[in-house]
């Protein structure tokens, strides 16, 4: 077992790739958190208050829980998150999907969030696969985050109107 700064890695673990994926995931959480907060402030219409509340809660979880958990794991590797906020978007693996121009296009905002969650699910599945059996702490972190992102995706899909679900199906192919 390779032990560096208290991190126990089994043979075959790729420390640099694990750190790169963790940094990208950290950035993804901040980017998603920003866009969820933006959506909470921008969305308009009959259910805007309810949608805003849901998106604000999601933003807080992305930044306050997920990004924090990833930052703590990065610290185990003696790696700091980027100091420059602009760098977060650069290293984000899940660039947030384009938001609608129309603030009344509630389904459009939700569809963007669903697409972001789908990307996060793939990113955490990849991190889980990379660390499975060689880095138990990161593997468990990826599993926990994956579980949350699947729940977020389901919650977002459940907010869509019937037309929104059809639109999502068309956009996802």
ABEGO torsion letter per residue (X at the ends): XBBBGGBBBBBGBBAAAAAAAAAAAAAAAAAAAAAAAAAAAABBEAAAAAAAAAAAAAAAAAAAAAAAAAAAAAAAAGBBBBABAAAAAAABABBBBBBBABAABAAAAAAAAAAAAAAAAAAAAAAAAAABGABAAAAAAAAAAAAAAAAAAAAAAAABBAAAAAAAAAAAX
